[in-house]
Amino acid sequence: MRRLLWILLAALTIALLILVLRQNEAALDELSHFENASLGTKITALILIGLIALTLFRQRFSHVLESVLIWTALALLLLLGYTYRFELRDVTDRVLAELVPGRAATRGRTVEIARGGGGSFSVATQVNGARVAMVLDTGASSVVLTQEAAKAAGLPLEVLNYSVQVDTANGRARAAPVTLDRISIGAITERSVPALIAQPGQLRTNLLGMSFLNRLESWEVRGDKLLMRGYP
């Protein structure tokens, strides 16, 4: 390790000397013979002083050089991470979207969601700022929430009027029409979305229905991906 450090140091020293000599080549041509000799003497003296310092303090200098190289490498990594922070964020979102069911990967105005293990699309949404897990249901004409989700979203359950008949997996039931302030999925946010609140015990899963999907510029299922694109 120490031999490699000394080789690197020697290479850096030679490279710096070549660079300095090239940059000053034009200026050296204009110097007088006496000035050339003086400059050469100064460079030689600096090299000798450097060699003496390395000889006397080579053990301590080796440790210092190791630390400098390590911190330089860390600084370069941090600089690269900051420079490509947006690209890294997109990559992180896509990786998490594959690993976490329902998590949205955002690319511009397009949101991408991977199909879950059961074959359906679980979608992590925010309803009025509350986290609500939904299942994509293109057969549902509206977004449908359970009582628990409606409570989490801050809806006034005590004044709901269950006047709408809906068909569920447990048969026909009644639901209350409401208007949600906002539904957010990744970078897509829709406001004043019509929805239904199922009666207590009538629905186990929140449904992401057409009252939300119809507001998008486009949406499609492509293989195992759900792609949704919002308006600018």
Contacts in CASP RR format, 6 or more apart in sequence:
PFRMAT RR
TARGET T0000
AUTHOR 0000-0000-0000
METHOD contacts of the structure
MODEL  1
MRRLLWILLAALTIALLILVLRQNEAALDELSHFENASLGTKITALILIG
LIALTLFRQRFSHVLESVLIWTALALLLLLGYTYRFELRDVTDRVLAELV
PGRAATRGRTVEIARGGGGSFSVATQVNGARVAMVLDTGASSVVLTQEAA
KAAGLPLEVLNYSVQVDTANGRARAAPVTLDRISIGAITERSVPALIAQP
GQLRTNLLGMSFLNRLESWEVRGDKLLMRGYP
1 66 0 8 1.000
2 62 0 8 1.000
5 62 0 8 1.000
5 65 0 8 1.000
5 66 0 8 1.000
5 69 0 8 1.000
6 62 0 8 1.000
8 69 0 8 1.000
9 65 0 8 1.000
17 43 0 8 1.000
28 36 0 8 1.000
28 39 0 8 1.000
31 39 0 8 1.000
53 61 0 8 1.000
54 61 0 8 1.000
81 88 0 8 1.000
90 105 0 8 1.000
90 106 0 8 1.000
90 107 0 8 1.000
93 103 0 8 1.000
93 104 0 8 1.000
93 105 0 8 1.000
93 106 0 8 1.000
94 105 0 8 1.000
94 112 0 8 1.000
96 103 0 8 1.000
96 105 0 8 1.000
97 103 0 8 1.000
97 104 0 8 1.000
97 105 0 8 1.000
97 112 0 8 1.000
97 113 0 8 1.000
97 114 0 8 1.000
98 114 0 8 1.000
100 124 0 8 1.000
101 114 0 8 1.000
101 116 0 8 1.000
101 117 0 8 1.000
101 122 0 8 1.000
102 113 0 8 1.000
102 114 0 8 1.000
102 116 0 8 1.000
102 121 0 8 1.000
102 122 0 8 1.000
102 123 0 8 1.000
102 124 0 8 1.000
102 133 0 8 1.000
103 113 0 8 1.000
103 124 0 8 1.000
104 111 0 8 1.000
104 112 0 8 1.000
104 113 0 8 1.000
104 123 0 8 1.000
104 124 0 8 1.000
104 185 0 8 1.000
104 186 0 8 1.000
104 187 0 8 1.000
105 111 0 8 1.000
105 112 0 8 1.000
105 113 0 8 1.000
106 112 0 8 1.000
106 186 0 8 1.000
106 187 0 8 1.000
108 187 0 8 1.000
109 187 0 8 1.000
109 188 0 8 1.000
109 217 0 8 1.000
109 229 0 8 1.000
109 230 0 8 1.000
109 231 0 8 1.000
109 232 0 8 1.000
110 227 0 8 1.000
110 228 0 8 1.000
110 229 0 8 1.000
110 230 0 8 1.000
111 185 0 8 1.000
111 186 0 8 1.000
111 187 0 8 1.000
111 188 0 8 1.000
111 227 0 8 1.000
111 228 0 8 1.000
111 229 0 8 1.000
111 230 0 8 1.000
112 225 0 8 1.000
112 226 0 8 1.000
112 227 0 8 1.000
113 121 0 8 1.000
113 122 0 8 1.000
113 123 0 8 1.000
113 185 0 8 1.000
113 225 0 8 1.000
113 226 0 8 1.000
113 228 0 8 1.000
114 224 0 8 1.000
114 225 0 8 1.000
114 226 0 8 1.000
115 121 0 8 1.000
115 223 0 8 1.000
115 224 0 8 1.000
115 225 0 8 1.000
115 226 0 8 1.000
116 122 0 8 1.000
120 135 0 8 1.000
120 136 0 8 1.000
121 135 0 8 1.000
121 136 0 8 1.000
121 221 0 8 1.000
121 226 0 8 1.000
122 133 0 8 1.000
122 134 0 8 1.000
122 135 0 8 1.000
123 133 0 8 1.000
123 134 0 8 1.000
123 135 0 8 1.000
123 136 0 8 1.000
123 185 0 8 1.000
123 208 0 8 1.000
123 226 0 8 1.000
124 131 0 8 1.000
124 133 0 8 1.000
124 185 0 8 1.000
125 131 0 8 1.000
125 132 0 8 1.000
125 133 0 8 1.000
125 134 0 8 1.000
125 183 0 8 1.000
125 184 0 8 1.000
125 185 0 8 1.000
125 208 0 8 1.000
126 132 0 8 1.000
126 182 0 8 1.000
126 183 0 8 1.000
126 184 0 8 1.000
126 185 0 8 1.000
127 145 0 8 1.000
127 149 0 8 1.000
127 152 0 8 1.000
127 153 0 8 1.000
127 180 0 8 1.000
127 182 0 8 1.000
127 183 0 8 1.000
128 153 0 8 1.000
128 154 0 8 1.000
128 155 0 8 1.000
128 180 0 8 1.000
128 181 0 8 1.000
128 182 0 8 1.000
129 153 0 8 1.000
129 182 0 8 1.000
129 184 0 8 1.000
130 149 0 8 1.000
130 152 0 8 1.000
130 153 0 8 1.000
130 154 0 8 1.000
131 152 0 8 1.000
132 145 0 8 1.000
132 149 0 8 1.000
132 152 0 8 1.000
132 153 0 8 1.000
132 206 0 8 1.000
133 206 0 8 1.000
134 143 0 8 1.000
134 205 0 8 1.000
134 206 0 8 1.000
134 207 0 8 1.000
134 208 0 8 1.000
135 205 0 8 1.000
135 206 0 8 1.000
135 207 0 8 1.000
135 208 0 8 1.000
136 208 0 8 1.000
136 209 0 8 1.000
136 226 0 8 1.000
137 144 0 8 1.000
137 207 0 8 1.000
137 208 0 8 1.000
137 209 0 8 1.000
138 209 0 8 1.000
138 210 0 8 1.000
138 213 0 8 1.000
139 209 0 8 1.000
139 210 0 8 1.000
140 207 0 8 1.000
140 208 0 8 1.000
140 209 0 8 1.000
140 210 0 8 1.000
141 209 0 8 1.000
141 210 0 8 1.000
141 211 0 8 1.000
142 194 0 8 1.000
142 195 0 8 1.000
142 196 0 8 1.000
142 209 0 8 1.000
142 210 0 8 1.000
142 211 0 8 1.000
143 180 0 8 1.000
143 183 0 8 1.000
143 193 0 8 1.000
143 194 0 8 1.000
143 195 0 8 1.000
143 196 0 8 1.000
143 206 0 8 1.000
143 207 0 8 1.000
143 208 0 8 1.000
143 209 0 8 1.000
143 211 0 8 1.000
143 212 0 8 1.000
144 166 0 8 1.000
144 175 0 8 1.000
144 195 0 8 1.000
144 196 0 8 1.000
144 197 0 8 1.000
144 198 0 8 1.000
144 203 0 8 1.000
144 206 0 8 1.000
144 207 0 8 1.000
144 209 0 8 1.000
145 153 0 8 1.000
145 155 0 8 1.000
145 195 0 8 1.000
145 196 0 8 1.000
145 197 0 8 1.000
145 198 0 8 1.000
145 203 0 8 1.000
145 206 0 8 1.000
146 197 0 8 1.000
146 198 0 8 1.000
146 201 0 8 1.000
146 203 0 8 1.000
146 204 0 8 1.000
146 205 0 8 1.000
146 206 0 8 1.000
147 157 0 8 1.000
147 197 0 8 1.000
147 198 0 8 1.000
147 199 0 8 1.000
147 200 0 8 1.000
147 201 0 8 1.000
149 206 0 8 1.000
150 157 0 8 1.000
150 178 0 8 1.000
150 197 0 8 1.000
151 157 0 8 1.000
153 180 0 8 1.000
155 178 0 8 1.000
155 197 0 8 1.000
157 197 0 8 1.000
160 176 0 8 1.000
160 178 0 8 1.000
160 197 0 8 1.000
161 176 0 8 1.000
161 177 0 8 1.000
162 174 0 8 1.000
162 175 0 8 1.000
162 176 0 8 1.000
162 197 0 8 1.000
162 199 0 8 1.000
163 174 0 8 1.000
163 176 0 8 1.000
163 177 0 8 1.000
164 174 0 8 1.000
164 175 0 8 1.000
164 176 0 8 1.000
164 177 0 8 1.000
164 196 0 8 1.000
165 172 0 8 1.000
165 173 0 8 1.000
165 174 0 8 1.000
165 175 0 8 1.000
166 172 0 8 1.000
166 173 0 8 1.000
166 174 0 8 1.000
166 175 0 8 1.000
166 196 0 8 1.000
166 198 0 8 1.000
167 173 0 8 1.000
168 198 0 8 1.000
168 202 0 8 1.000
168 203 0 8 1.000
169 204 0 8 1.000
170 202 0 8 1.000
173 198 0 8 1.000
173 199 0 8 1.000
173 202 0 8 1.000
173 203 0 8 1.000
174 199 0 8 1.000
174 202 0 8 1.000
175 196 0 8 1.000
175 197 0 8 1.000
175 198 0 8 1.000
175 199 0 8 1.000
175 202 0 8 1.000
176 196 0 8 1.000
176 197 0 8 1.000
176 199 0 8 1.000
177 194 0 8 1.000
177 195 0 8 1.000
177 196 0 8 1.000
178 194 0 8 1.000
178 195 0 8 1.000
178 196 0 8 1.000
178 197 0 8 1.000
179 192 0 8 1.000
179 193 0 8 1.000
179 194 0 8 1.000
179 195 0 8 1.000
180 192 0 8 1.000
180 193 0 8 1.000
180 194 0 8 1.000
180 195 0 8 1.000
181 191 0 8 1.000
181 192 0 8 1.000
182 189 0 8 1.000
182 190 0 8 1.000
182 191 0 8 1.000
182 192 0 8 1.000
182 193 0 8 1.000
183 189 0 8 1.000
183 190 0 8 1.000
183 193 0 8 1.000
183 212 0 8 1.000
184 190 0 8 1.000
185 228 0 8 1.000
188 216 0 8 1.000
188 228 0 8 1.000
188 230 0 8 1.000
190 212 0 8 1.000
190 215 0 8 1.000
190 216 0 8 1.000
193 211 0 8 1.000
193 212 0 8 1.000
193 215 0 8 1.000
194 211 0 8 1.000
195 211 0 8 1.000
213 219 0 8 1.000
213 228 0 8 1.000
216 228 0 8 1.000
216 229 0 8 1.000
216 230 0 8 1.000
216 231 0 8 1.000
217 229 0 8 1.000
217 230 0 8 1.000
217 231 0 8 1.000
218 227 0 8 1.000
218 228 0 8 1.000
218 229 0 8 1.000
218 230 0 8 1.000
219 226 0 8 1.000
219 227 0 8 1.000
219 228 0 8 1.000
219 229 0 8 1.000
220 226 0 8 1.000
220 227 0 8 1.000
221 227 0 8 1.000
END
